[in-house]
Amino acid sequence: MVSLKKYKKDLEKLSLDYLIFNIKYVPDIFEWAADNNKQLAEPHLPMKLVVESDDDLTMVLQSEVKEEMIADVIKNLSIRWSVKDNAVDMEKKLDTDRKRLGYCFLKEYARALQKVDGGEISEDEWVLEELEYLGYLGPEKTVD
């Protein structure tokens, strides 16, 4: 199991960078979505961006996720990305939980806010550019 709370500093920094001022941890994102009548954009994505009162953005995160759940997100990315560039191995490029969670966070942001036009591959491209800009794709380091 991967504890998202272990990456709290990284996730909070991403939240502030993208003007998401609230993070909410839930035990089960599927149960939360059903209880709150929300649809999950990708079934394996362990988070959901929602607008709450006063137009405040909240990223709802599943507290703990199975490694397979995050691996499935990256596997889906690899399949989509192979259409664009079959030489890049996304599983190696996003080889740590920190990088993978960063990808998941920004993917949900791009999708939920319709920040990027052009579909899944355009969203993926934007997310990877942002991860590069934020230093996620360089040597591994943590947020202070």
BELWODA-V141682 format. One line per field, one symbol per residue. phi: phi as a letter, one per 20 degrees, with the letter a starting at -180 (. if undefined). burial: b if it has 16 or more other ideal C-beta (glycine too) atoms within 10 Angstrom, else e. Layout:
phi->???
burial->???
//
This chain:
phi->.defffdgfffffggfgdldecccecfbfffgfffdldeefcgefebbecedgmlfeceecfgccfgfffffffffggfffffebeeeeffefdecfgfffgfggfffffffelfceongfffgffffffffgfnfeegfbdff
burial->ebebeebeebbebbbeebebeebebbeebeebbeeeeeebebebbbbbbbeeeeeebbbbbbebbeeebbeebbebbbeebeeeeeeeebeebbeebbbbbbbbbbbbbbbbeeebeeebeebbbbbbebbeebebbeeeeeee
//
